[in-house]
Amino acid sequence: MFMRGYGGLDNCLWFFGRYLYGGWGVLMLVAIVLAAIVLSVLVVKKGIKKDTSKDALERLKIRYVNGELTEEEYLEKKKVLDL
């Protein structure tokens, strides 16, 4: 009586009924979720790497301004950080 008027579970939840009950649908769902996780991890990792590089460059500039490094040392270390 509860399903009367909705045509059963397949019509009520057509996405789950048609695509996810089969093996390929579940496989595709897992692949999409894994791809989303990998992409988000890569984006976060890339953002962290850039911030670390900027911090190191700022510290290098401060050391150069304070006279702790010569111009040659500064340029050499800056070249390494830009890679």
Secondary structure, DSSP 8 states (H G I E B T S, - for coil): -TTTTTTSHHHHTHHIIIIISSHHHHHHHHHHHHHHHHHHHHHHHHHHHHHHHHHHHHHHHHHHHTTSS-HHHHHHHHHHHH-
